[in-house]
């Protein structure tokens, strides 16, 4: 995040620009007014008529703030797991995340790719979530190369995303965060935190440490220095931290 100008009026939290993601149907004007009342100097709402347009608005704003125009993630827009799997990586590597429908490349995603001249697109998820037809549409765009990072389920996909990202951007596994892959709020917040820390978000089942995640931790135990768990015991059972601790011994 850029350093705020010295003339900015900041809120008690220190924020000078506050982004609201989504239209007034998802974040009401009353919420926006409450934020304004805190003394935030600037509020910007990124929104469109649907989630795909909103995602495009976010990607365009990210580019305006310095995000990559040469790379992009592409994930399904009607479920959350694969988008969460790429979240910490997208944040730290400044890679826009685009949403698409399963069967066809959404026009908003296509528009971003063609407007920015993106070179590399990383699809997160198998052909059941982002079809082979969508991959072919992206591959047919001039100058675009496509890779698919996936597994047979969301946890295998999450592990594949982390492994490929570690290779692509030389990201070491030093700080990791774990969150439930069965719901989105904790992982959504956790992805932002881990991105800020240049760490990696791993997804797991809520009651037992998912095998693909356990394997990732075991493979990288020599470099892992810190672990954070996002969510209470209702979201991640006490067995999860216990299992991770045992793997790291």
MOKA-V569428 format. One line per field, one symbol per residue. ss: DSSP state (H for helix, E for strand, L for the rest). A space follows every 10 residues. Layout:
BEGIN
ss=???
END
This chain:
BEGIN
ss=LLLLLLLLLL LLLLLLEEEE ELLLLLLLHH HHHHHHHLLL LEEEEELLLL HHHHHHHHHH HHHHLLLLLL EEEEEELLLL HHHHHHHHHH HHHLLEEEEE LLLLLLHHHH HHHHHHLLLE EEEELLLLLL LHHHHHHHHL LLLLEEEEEL LLLHHHHHHH HHHHHHHHLL LLLLEEEEEE LLLLHHHHHH HHHHHHLLLE EEEELLLLLL HHHHHHHHHL LLLLLEEEEL LLLLLLLHHH HHHHHHHHL
END
